[in-house]
Amino acid sequence: MSRYASNQEVVRFFAAHGIEVTQVRREGGLRHLRVHDLPLTLPMPASADECLRLVRECLARTAVPPPSSGQ
């Protein structure tokens, strides 16, 4: 995910993958989100694919079924 992506772009990116993200904020080299109402912190320099993987892993650990990838 580009460190220059706006908060709205971050929300739209995850929404395109069926993941509800709210309360996006940047703090230094981190991006703090709420994913399905759970707090999650992502590193700013991580790629979009890496961020998506991290979010899906978080959802899996918390028993929230991840959306199908559609592939």
C-alpha positions in Angstrom: 0.0 0.0 0.0 1.5 3.3 -1.0 2.5 5.4 1.9 0.9 8.2 -0.1 -2.5 6.5 -0.4 -5.2 8.6 1.2 -7.4 7.2 4.0 -10.3 7.0 1.6 -8.2 5.1 -1.0 -7.3 2.6 1.8 -10.9 2.1 2.7 -11.8 1.6 -1.0 -9.0 -0.8 -1.6 -10.1 -3.1 1.1 -13.8 -2.7 0.2 -13.0 -4.0 -3.3 -11.9 -7.2 -1.5 -15.0 -7.4 0.6 -13.3 -6.2 3.8 -14.9 -3.4 5.9 -12.2 -0.9 7.1 -12.9 2.2 9.2 -11.0 4.7 11.2 -7.9 4.8 9.1 -5.1 7.1 10.4 -1.4 7.4 9.8 1.2 7.7 12.6 4.8 7.8 11.6 5.6 4.7 9.6 2.4 2.9 10.6 -1.2 3.0 9.4 -3.8 2.2 12.1 -7.2 0.8 10.9 -10.3 -0.9 12.3 -11.1 -4.0 10.3 -14.5 -5.5 10.9 -14.4 -3.4 14.2 -11.0 -4.9 15.3 -7.9 -2.7 15.7 -5.0 -3.5 13.3 -1.7 -1.7 12.5 0.0 -2.1 9.2 3.5 -0.9 8.2 3.4 2.0 5.7 6.0 0.7 3.3 4.2 -2.7 2.9 2.8 -3.5 -0.6 -0.9 -3.7 -1.2 -0.7 -7.5 -1.5 1.2 -7.7 1.8 -1.3 -5.5 3.6 -4.2 -7.6 2.2 -2.4 -10.8 3.4 -1.9 -9.3 6.9 -5.5 -8.2 7.2 -6.8 -11.6 6.0 -4.5 -13.3 8.5 -5.9 -11.1 11.3 -9.4 -12.0 10.3 -8.6 -15.7 10.3 -7.1 -15.5 13.8 -10.1 -13.8 15.1 -12.6 -16.3 13.6 -14.0 -13.8 11.2 -14.2 -15.7 7.9 -12.2 -13.9 5.2 -14.0 -13.1 2.0 -13.5 -15.3 -1.0 -10.8 -14.0 -3.3 -13.0 -14.5 -6.4 -10.1 -16.2 -8.2 
